[in-house]
Amino acid sequence: MVLGPDSRGSLVGPLVALHAGVGFVEVRKDRTPAGDSDEWVRRTTPPDYRDRHVVLGFRRGLLRSSDQVLVVDDWVDTGSQARTVRAMVDSVGAGWVGFGCIVDALDDSRLRRELGLRSLLRLRDL
């Protein structure tokens, strides 16, 4: 399963999911769940690069404990959203494959390893 935070993760993520032949789940930011009775997995991030706390969420029924999850986004800076999504994935018992992005701007190599981060470019290469 591929997860992608909106907005650009929900653009790049479906392309990766289509190529891999797996499903896609959008991780919504600061949006209230739909007006239905579905259970949602929601978490608030630590401060991001703008010192904001963002509420992330996805419908619980879209991710099973048997799923293996790759998170895809365009950019990773502080890793706050990536860590939060990983905690959400762990909370439903799904497996963590890693985090793929276009640009890696992380300063913390330990976090890079913890997330299993793979990127096309590092910020210093731009």
C-alpha positions in Angstrom: 0.0 0.0 0.0 1.2 3.5 -0.8 0.3 6.4 1.5 0.7 10.0 0.4 0.1 13.2 2.4 -2.0 15.8 0.6 -1.3 17.8 -1.4 1.8 16.7 -3.4 2.0 13.3 -1.8 -1.5 12.7 -3.1 -0.2 13.6 -6.6 3.0 11.6 -6.6 1.7 8.7 -4.5 -0.9 7.3 -6.9 1.7 7.2 -9.7 4.0 5.1 -7.5 1.0 2.9 -6.4 -0.1 2.4 -10.0 3.5 1.5 -11.1 3.8 -1.0 -8.2 0.3 -2.4 -8.7 -0.9 -1.7 -5.2 -3.5 0.6 -3.6 -3.2 4.2 -2.5 -4.4 6.0 0.6 -4.4 9.8 1.0 -3.3 11.1 4.3 -5.3 14.3 4.9 -4.0 17.4 6.6 -6.0 19.5 8.9 -9.3 18.3 7.5 -12.2 16.9 9.5 -13.2 13.4 8.6 -16.1 13.0 6.1 -19.6 13.1 7.5 -19.8 9.4 7.7 -19.4 6.9 10.5 -16.0 5.5 9.3 -13.3 5.3 11.9 -10.3 7.6 11.3 -6.7 7.3 12.4 -5.6 10.8 13.4 -2.4 12.2 14.9 -1.0 15.7 15.4 2.6 16.3 14.2 5.4 17.9 16.2 6.4 21.3 14.8 7.2 21.3 11.1 9.6 23.7 9.2 7.1 26.5 9.7 6.6 25.7 13.4 3.1 24.4 12.8 1.4 21.4 14.3 -0.6 19.6 11.6 -3.4 17.1 12.2 -2.9 14.1 9.9 -5.6 11.4 9.3 -6.8 8.6 7.1 -9.8 6.3 7.1 -9.0 3.3 9.3 -10.7 0.8 7.0 -8.3 1.6 4.1 -5.3 0.1 5.8 -5.1 -3.5 7.2 -2.6 -4.9 9.6 -1.4 -7.2 6.8 -0.5 -4.3 4.6 3.1 -3.2 3.9 3.3 0.5 3.6 5.5 2.9 1.6 4.9 6.6 2.2 5.6 8.9 -0.8 5.9 12.7 -0.8 7.6 15.4 -2.7 9.9 16.8 0.1 11.0 15.9 3.6 12.5 18.7 5.7 12.1 18.1 9.5 10.6 14.7 9.2 7.8 15.6 11.5 5.0 14.5 9.1 6.9 11.3 8.1 7.4 10.3 11.8 3.7 11.0 12.5 2.6 8.9 9.5 4.9 6.1 10.7 3.3 6.2 14.1 -0.2 6.0 12.5 0.9 3.0 10.4 2.4 1.3 13.5 -0.8 2.0 15.4 -2.9 -0.2 13.0 -0.3 -2.9 12.9 0.7 -2.5 9.3 4.3 -3.0 8.2 6.6 -0.1 7.4 8.5 -0.4 4.1 10.0 3.1 4.1 9.6 6.7 3.0 10.3 7.8 -0.6 10.5 11.4 -1.7 11.7 13.6 -4.5 13.9 16.0 -2.3 15.5 15.1 1.0 16.3 18.1 3.1 16.8 16.3 6.4 19.7 17.2 8.5 19.4 14.2 10.8 21.0 11.0 9.3 19.7 8.9 12.2 16.1 9.9 11.3 16.9 9.2 7.6 17.8 5.6 8.6 14.8 5.3 11.0 12.4 6.2 8.2 14.1 4.0 5.6 14.3 7.2 3.5 15.1 7.1 -0.2 15.1 10.2 -2.4 15.8 11.3 -5.9 17.8 14.3 -4.7 19.3 15.8 -1.6 18.7 19.5 -1.0 22.5 20.2 -1.3 22.3 18.9 -4.9 19.8 21.6 -6.0 
